[in-house]
Amino acid sequence: MHIADYCILAAYLGLVLYIGIRVKSGIRSGEDFFLAGRSLPSWMTGIAYMSANLGSLELMGFVANGAKYGMFTNQLYWIGSVPAMIFAGLVMTPMFYRNRVKSVPEYLKMRYDEKTRTLNAMGFAVLTILTSGINLYGLAIVFKVLFNWPIDGSILVAAVTVFTYVIWGGLRASIYTEILQFFLIIIGLFPLSILALREVGGGAGLMSRLPVNMMHTWWPILHPAGTPYGGGLFSIIVGLGFVVSFAYWSTDFLVMQRTFAASDLASAQRTPIIAAFAKALFPIFTVVPGLAALLIMPHAIQQNYNLTLPLMLVHFYPAGLLGIGITALFASFMAGMAGNVTAFNTVWTYDLYHAQHRQVDAAHMRGHTKPAIPFKPIQTSARLSVWLCGVSIIRGNRNNTFWPGS
């Protein structure tokens, strides 16, 4: 990387911190902090819904899958995401939004009981910490291999930036930065698809030089013998398309929290549907570079498909453009982590910390009305949750908790 590339990355980090500072002055209540005041238009929440799912595991992972499995990777978008996202908008979102819940665990309390809420909240909190740790460690390893950046330094820069703007601006700051990150990812990756296709002779040249089982979206499913995937139609339609995708897109608070921030029910319902449209087109930015890498640098990526995207960026992008591409990659790590932190923040504050305190207080009230929780203790608890999440993630990475033996 050249000085211009580092300047682009530094400008991006400064911009997301500036967004956090500007949003901070408008935070007046717990609903402002945790749900962006339920005031955002559907195009904002829709992009944020998509962006929250564009962490390092998704962006680099789908490019790697494109190189390893070929056009079959499209199934992860078209069968494994889009139908469930439409269902989430039409069916699940009204259930959550009409009940004015602040989180999915709170809805489970209304539907079942407090024990169910606590169990779900605790499991979700642990999962978000682990997922954020993996995102951060993935970022650090990539930049260590490519540019010899220190692992601890990469982790600290990304983590401190995310935690700072989330503490300042809550969900609204997170959504604003996710919108920025989404467009940065598009701008950073679209030239890569164009350059890669031009190098292999366009779409026709790409398809004519690939193995038959890598050229088709449905062939590996209908004729699984001898293909890299090896599974059949049942595993995709039922396992991926129904069980896994509906469970994730309809109930995972990480993405559903963006629907809660919408200004009204109609906007909330449009949120996953807008994201589904973007999701259906995203193979252009992930699968195409992965397929082209098979022809451009087959030996370099076969040792580690996970490095396909960063190696392609370094191969094609000159100074300046490389800075945009690397910043887009950095933004994807931060987008995934910010989504996890804001979701953890809300679940910890409302479903674990204050929920347990309400139970203790209720035992002593003896019929008296329990006053609403003032915003100051909520804000203190939220900041405590961010600190707890950050310490757990950073210490876990330093001690190889997330990747033992690394």
Secondary structure, 3 states (H helix, E strand, C coil): CCHHHHHHHHHHHHHHHHHHHHHHCCCCCHHHHHHHHHCECHHHHHHHHHHCCCCHHHHHHHHHHHHHHHHHHHHHHHCCCHHHHHHHHHHHHHHHHHCCCCCHHHHHHHHCCHHHHHHHHHHHHHHHHHHHHHHHHHHHHHHHHHHCCCHHHHHHHHHHHHHHHHHHHHHHHHHHHHHHHHHHHHHHHHHHHHHHHHHCCHHHHHHHHCCHHHHCCCHHHHCCCCCCCCCCHHHHHHHHHHHHHHHHHHHCHHHHHHHHCECCHHHHHHHHHHHHHHHHHCHHHHHHHHHHHHHHCHHHHHCCHHHHHHHHHHHHCCCCHHHHHHHHHHHHHHHHHHHHHHHHHHHHHHHHHHHHHHHHHHHHHCCCCCCCCCHHHHHHHHHHHHHHHHHHHHHHHHCCCCCCCC
